[in-house]
Amino acid sequence: MMKKLLKLTAFAATALTFTSCPPETATDYQAYMSAGLSKAVFVINADAESLSAVDPAGQKVYNHIQLVGYSGSNTAIPSDLIVNWDYIHVLLSGQNSIETYDKLTLDYIDAGRHYFKNGYNPIAFIPVPGTSWVFCPGFGTDQVQPVNLASPSTDYSFADSWTAVDLSGAANTESTVAATALNAVGDNKKRGSSSGAVFVNGADSRLYVGNVRYDASIRLTEADGSLAEYPAGSGNEVRAPGYFRQATVSVFGFDANAMTDGASDAALNFRLIKEINLEDLYRSAAGAVDYFPGDGLNPQSVFMLDGLLNIVCTGTNGGSARTFSDAEYIPDGFSAGGVKPGTDPDDGVIIILDPSADPDNPAYVTSLDIGGSPCGYRESVDTGRKIVYLAGVGGIQSYIYGSSTAGFSVEHSSSELLLAADTPESDFYSGLAFDSADDVLYISFYSDDSMKTLNVSGGSASAAYSEGPSYSLGDGPGAVSILEF
């Protein structure tokens, strides 16, 4: 369960301790149905494995109005939800499936179930604008599958996020070979495909998926490529302090025109085109320090905004920076008392790429050193003010986006957090949704089992924020979506 460290979804902070929602869980279903709401803010309670709804007008919360996890006996671990016409679709990472519920009655729709495969571990829905289709990356299998939410039971082919290279002559577990078009780093380590964004261009459309590349067993090597040992010659291999390998982005092609009900696999033409070494692209273009093993970018969120790819890199996930001591292995270039690479929790970066000229090789535009451990969500964009809100460890961050280098700026960095947490190294905000009609940002606060709200006023460069009402939710609130009836 790598999500404990990745914090890819609301359940990430305690993914190893889930239990299913007990049968005796009290429900507010009848009260919710009687309320006749015209708008509700839905929240997945990841630990409780249930749905809650907040009534913004009446400032009331209805908890556990539906349980999730009908698809199987395993722990459900709900990670995302999306509304498609008259239905609510819930992504279950633990049960490797999608469940469907009637939007009005919340009845479970058995025909709306979609099963991926064992170990798939889906994290997020990536919608294709103007269609009922989504892409769902599999964090566990490094694959992506298209799903038509209008007929979820229909299966379409999986596409791998990368292809293996020949390492038969490798000297050790950290040996690599020359990169290829479909393997940007020359190794066969896990990719951890998580979120992504779509560039719609008819029959020549693209899907970009971020690969976080989590690995708790990265070994350090010496200058000659041999595995480092401490003490020297002891046979005791040295692990990297951090947990993220070189970040990559997988580029897939597909035919958006073919995304209709009853589309054939062949018509979709969904395939892997290329894997991009995001680490090299960013570090060379931005003049950043070279990648050190374990100190990867960790790209957890991807947006397509005003024609540009916005890649939100979380970096190290919270905690406190650790330093080297004289009593341990110290790599070349570091010294006792120096911060260990991959442990600094204040390393969030936003990378902007432009796919317009060459969708297979999006060009570097700019980057923002926003700090912290940011993570974006599908509904966390204020398109009117052109502000992206980011949750994560310690508080809420934001940046202003545009269509050129000059249009981007950090609004709230790690030193200017909104809703700064009491325990910034561990308190986790786990979901966001911005309501443009009411100018309210809804925020899941995983660590407090609650929802916070922020009222937004003013323009893009002068946005002001005031805290609104808070709501007590079920255990482990995460993904948020605003529903109108």
N, C-alpha and C positions, 0 to 999 in steps of 0.2 A: 504494500500500500504506500507507494511513493508520495501520494498526495499529502501526507502529513507534513512533509517539508516543502512541497511545492506551493501549497496554499492556492491551488488552482480553482477551488470552489469553496463553498461555505464550510464543508466538512473537513477541510484540509488540516486544521489545527489538531484534530483528534481522530483522525481516520482509523486508528488502530483500536478504538474503544467503542465502536458503534454497537448498539443493540436495537432490535426491531421495536417498533412502537407497540406497547402492550395492548391487549384487547380491551382493557378497561379504561383506556384513555378517554377522558371527558371530551365531548365534542360540542361545539356551538353551532352545529349544522342547522338545526331547526330555527334558531334565532337568526342566522344568516339568511336562510331562505325566506323568512317572514319579513325581513328588512326591505326587500325589493330595491336593492341598490342600483343606481345608474352608473356608478363607477366604483371600482375596488382595486386596491393594491394587493396583489397576490404575492405570497412569500412561501418558498420551500423551507420547511423545518427539517434540515438534513439529518440531525440526530434522532428527532422524533419520527421521521419519515411520514410527514403529514403536510397539508397545506393550511395556511392561515390567510385571512383576508382582512385588510384594514379599510374602514369606511372613512375617507378623508373629510367628507361633509359633516358627518356626525361625530368624528373623532372617536371612533369605537373600533375595537378589534374583535374578530371572530376566530377563535383558535381551533385547530384540528378539525376543520370542516370536511376534510376528506383525508383518508390514509392512502399512502402509495405503497407499491410493492406487491401488487396482485400477481405479477408475472411469474413469481417463483418463490422458493423457500429460502434463498440466500438473502443476506442483508441487502436492502435495496440501494442505499446510498444515492438518493436523488441529487443531481448536480445542476440541472438546468430545467427551465420551463419556457414554453413559447405558445402563443395563441395563433391558431390558424382558422379563420372564419368562425365556426360555431364550436370549436373544440380547443381544449387545453391539452398540450402534449408535455409530458414530463420525462426527462432523460434519467435513466437509472444506471449509474456507473457500476454498482455492485452486481446488479442482475443483467447487465449488458443488454439493455432493452429500452424501448420507448413505450410508455403507457399513454392512453388517450382517455379524456374525460369530457363529458358534455359541459359546455361552457355555462349553461344556465342551471342545470340540475346537479352537476358534478358527478353524475352517474358514470361508472367505469364502462368503457366501450371495448368489449373483447375483440372485436374486429379491428380495432385501432392499435393493436399491439404489434411492435416490430422487434424482432430478436436479431442481434448482430452475430456474435459468436462467443465461445468461452474465452475469458481473459481479455476481451476487447477493451473494457474500461473506458467507455465514451465519456467525454468531459463537457462538451458544449455543442449547441446547435449553431450552425453557420448558415443563415438563410440566404437564398438566392432572391434578390429583390424582384417583386412583381410576379412571383410564382408561389406555389405551395411546397416547393422543394427546399430541402436543407442538406448540408453536408455534415457528417458527424465523424470527427477524427477519433481513432482508437489509441488512447495513451498506452495501453498494454501491448498492442500488437503492431504499432507503427503503420497503421493503414487508415484509409478514409473510405467511407461509403456514402453514396447519395441516397436520400430517402424522399419519397413523395408523401408528404403528410396527408394528402387527400386519399391515399391508399397505402397506409404504412406497412401492410402485410406483404407488399410486393418487394421481392429481393432484387437488388442490383449488385453488380460486381464490385468487390473491394479493389482499391488501388494502393500499392505499397508506397510509403513515403520516401523510400530510398531503395537502392539495390546493393547487394553485398559485393565486396571486392575480394580478390584472391589473397589471403594471408597465410597460405600454406608454408611459406618460408619465413614467417615472422619469428624474430628472436625472442620476444616476450609479449605479455598481454597488452603492452602499450605501444607496440610497433605499428606503424602505419605505412601505407604505400601512396603513390601519387593519386591525387583526386581524379574523379571522373565526372562526367556530366550528371550522373545519377547518384553519385556518392561524393559529396563536396569536401569530405574530411579524410578520406582514405582509411576509414576504420569501419568495423562492423559492430560498434557499440549501439545500444538502444538510443532511439531518437526522442521518444516521449512526445508524440504529436498531440497538440492540445487545442489551440484555437486558430481561427483564421478569418479571412475576408475574401470577398468575391469581386472580381473586375469583370463586369458584364460587357461583352463585345460580340453578341450574336453567336454564330457558330464557332468563333475563335475566342471564347471566354476563358478566364483564368481563375483558379482558386489558389490562394497563398496560405500555407499552414505553417505556423511556428512550431519548431521542435526544441523543447526545453533542455533535453539531454541530461536528465538527472541521473547521477551515478554516485553512490556512496562508497565505491571501491576504486576510485581513481588512484593509480600508483604514480609516484614521482620518479623521474628518470634523471640520470646524469647526462652530461654534455655528449657522451658517446652513445647515448640511447639505451644504456643498460639500466636496469631497475636500481634505484637508490636503496641503500641499506643503512640501518643505524643500530648499533655502531657498525662502521665499515667492515665488511667481511663476515658479519654475523648471520646473514641470511634473513634478517628481519626486514621485510619490505616496508617502505614508508608510504603512507597514504597522504593524498593531498588534503589540505585543510578544508577546502570547499567541495561542493557536490555537483557542480554543473560543468559539463564538457562544452566544447565549442558549439555555440548555437548555430542552427541552420534553419532555412526556410525551404519548404518543398513547394514547387510550382506544378500545378496540375492544369491540364487543358480539358475543356468540355464544351458541348454545344448547348447554350442556353435556349436556343430556339426549339430544341427537341424536348424541353422539360414540360411535357403535357401529360395528362392522364393516359396511361397505357403505353407510354414511351418504351421503346425497346432498349436493351443494353447497348446494342451496336449504335443506335441513333445518338445516344448520349455522348459516345466517344470519350469517355472519362479515362484519363491516363496520366501517369507521371511524366512530366517533361524535363524537369531539372531539379537538382538540389543546390541551393545557394549557401555558401559559407558566410553567414551573416556576421560572424565574429570578425573575419578578415575584412569584409566589405566596410564595416563600421570603423574598425580600428585604424585602417589605412586612410580612409577618407577623412575621419575626424581628428587624426593625429593622436589617438589615444594610445596608452601603453599596450605592449604586446600581451596577447592572451597568456595567462599562467594556468596550468592544469587545475581544474576545480573552480576557477574564477570566471565562469561563463556568464553570458548576458541573461539567460533564462527568459526568453520571449513568451510571455503568458497571454498576451492579448494583442489582437490585430484588428484594425479598423480600416475601411476605405472611406476617406472623407475628402470631398472636393477633388476627387480623382487621384488622390495620393494615398499610399500605404502608410499608415501610422502604426508602428510596431512598438508596443509597450513592453519594455524589458524590466522584469522585477528584480533581477540580480539576486543577492543574498536575501533570504527570507527572515527578516527580523533577527532577534537575538542581540547579542553584544559582540563587538569586535574582539578577537583574541590576538594575543601577541606571542612571538617566539621567545623561548627561554634558552639558556645555555645548556639545559639538560635534554635537549632534543635535536633532531636533525634540522639544520637551517640551510635552505637552498642558497645557491650562489645569488648574489645581489640583495640578500636580506641579512639582517643582523638581529641579535637579541634585543627584545623590546619593540621591534617593528611589528606592524599589523600583518597578520597572516592573510595572504590573498584568498579571497573567497569567503571571508568571515565579516567583512565590513557591511553592516546592514543599511548603509546610506549610499547605495550605488545604483539607484534606479535611473534608467536612460530611455528616452523616446527617440526612435530612429525613423526618419521620414524618407520614403523611397517613391520614385515616380515611374510607373509602369507604362506610361502613355506611348513613348517612342519604341520601346522594346519590352513587351510584357514578360518575356522569358528572362530578361536581365534588367530588372528595374534599377534606375539610376539613383545614386545617393543624392539627397537634397539637403538635409541638415539633420542635426540631432540636438536634443535638449537634455542637459544634465539636471534632472528633476530631483534626484536623490530618493531616499526612502526605499520602500518595497512596493511600488505601485502595481495595481492590477485593474484593468478596465472591464466593463461589462457591456453587453449589447445595447442596453437602454440607458447608458450613462452619459450620452452625448446631448448637450444643449445646442441644437443646430441653429437656433436663432441668434445666440450670442457667440456661437462657434467656440464653445468650451467643452473639453472632455474632462469628466470627473473620474477620479481614480481612487479606489479603496485599497486596503492593504493593512499592513501592520502600523499601528500608532496613530492613524488619522486619515483624513481625506485630502488628496492632492488634486491639482487641476492644471491644465494648460490650454492656451488659446491656439487653435489651428487655422490654417489658411490654405491657399493654393500655390504659394511660392515661399521661398526661404524667409522673406520679410514678414510673412503672416504668422509665424510661430513664435510663441513666448511662453515662459513658465508663469503661471498665475499664483499657484500655491505649491512651493517646494517643500521638502522635508523639514525646513526650518520655519515654515509658515503654515502649518497644518490647520485645516478646519477640523473641529471636533477632536482636538488633540486628546489622546487616550490617557488614562491615569497611569497605565503601565505600558509605555510606548514600545518597549522591546517585545511585547507579547500580545497585547490587546489587538484583536483582529476584526476589521470591518470586512464583510464578506459578500456584499451585493449592493448594487446601486440601480436606481431607475429615476430618470428625470421626467417630470410631468410638465410639458411645455404650456398646457392650458392654464395651469395654476401657478406656474413658476415655483415648484416645490421639488426638492431632491429627497428621495426616499432611500434610506441607508440601513442595510442589515448589519447589526452589531453582534457578531457571533459570540464574542466573549461574554456578553451581557444578556443573551437571549432576548434581544429587544430590537425595535426599529427606531432610528432617529430620523428627524426631518430637518431640512434647512430651507427656509424661504429665501428666494433669490430675487434681487431687484437691481435696477441699473443696467447699463450697457456692458458690452464685452470687456472693455478695458477698465471699467469702473464698477464691476459687479459687487454688490454688497450682500451680506449673508446674515440672517438672524435665525436662531434655533427655534423650531416649532415644537409641537407635541411629540412625545415619545410613547411607544406602545410595547407592552410585554407580549412576547411571542412564545412559540414552542421552543424546544431544545434545538440549538444550532441553526438559527435562521441563515439562509444563503441567498440564492437567486431571487430576484424581484422582477415582477412584470405588472404593468398597469393595464387593467381591463375595463372597457366600457361596454355597457349592455344596451 
